[in-house]
Amino acid sequence: MPALAEIKEGMVQAFQPDKASGVDAVIQFDLSGDDGGQFYIHINDGAMEVHDGTAESPKTTLVASAEDYYKVATGELSAMPAVMSGKLKIKGDMGMAMKMQQMFKI
């Protein structure tokens, strides 16, 4: 199981700037477990920054165990079944969570 730093680095590598044109959003990640932690990404018109901690007013918050989120991010677990089974919880803008699937290559 990769550490939180590896999950964040994987997101940076998977980000597709051309798919995020016109997007301005802060997405919070709250990952539990031994390898978990909190971080957020700010996507602004094709650019992405990753920050440790919690965002003041995220548009969307994803809550999962670090292990389950890693499985979703790598395509081992599909996002919709993860949401339906409660392994991945989405708070806030559901549309932004769905758009993430386009902005990050799995």
N, C-alpha and C positions, 0 to 999 in steps of 0.2 A: 504494500500500500504506500503510495507516494506521500510525502509530507506536503503540508499546505503550500510551501514555496514552489514545489513542483507542479501543483495544480494551477497556481497563478501563472507560472511560466508557460505551462501548456496552453492556457487561455490566450496569452500574448501571441504565441506562435500560431494558434488556430484562428485568430482574428482576421477577418476579411474586410479591410477598410472600404473597398468599393461597395460592399453590401450595407454599409452604415452611413452612407451619404444622407445628410439631412436629419440624422438622428441626434437628439440631445437628451441623454438619460443617465441617471445614476442607478446602478443595480447593486444591491447589497447581497452578500453571501454570508449566511450564518451556518457554518458547518460544524457539527458536533463530533465527538469521539476523540481518541488519542491524537489523531493527526488533523484535527479540526481547528477552527478559529474563525475570526470575522475579518472580512475584507470587502472592499467595494470597487467597482469599476465605473469610470466616467467615460461615456462615449459621447463625443462631440463632433459631428459632421465628418465622420471617417477617421477620427483619431481616438485612441483609447489610452487611458491612464489607469493604473492599478494602485490602490491605496490600502494600507492596513487599517484595521479598526472599523468603526461604524460611521456611516454617512448621516448627515443631519436630516435630510428629507429624500430618501430614495424613492424612485418611481416604482420599483419592483424589488421585493426581497425574496430570495430563494433560501429555503431552510431544508437541510438534509444532513445525514451523516456524511463525513468526508468520503467514506468508502462508497456510499451510494451515489454521491455527486460525481465522483471520479468515474464510476461506471457509466453514468449518463453522458459525461463529457467525452468519453472515449468510444461511445457507441455500443458498449457492452449491454447497456440497459436503455431501452427507448424511453424518451421523456414522458410521453403520455401514460404508459403503464406505470411509470414511477409516480406520477401525480395521482393516478387513480388508486394506487395501492397505499398512498400516504407516505411513500419513501421520499418524495420530493413535494414540499409545500410551497405554494406561490402566494405571496401577499402583495396586494397592490395591483398594478396594471398587468393583467393576464396577457394582453396583446403584446406587450414588450417582451414578456417571457417567450412567447411564440416567435417573435421576430429574432430573438437570440439564436434560434436554430438556423436562421439564414446567415447571421453575421459571423458565426463561428463554424468552421469546417470540422466535422467529426471524423 
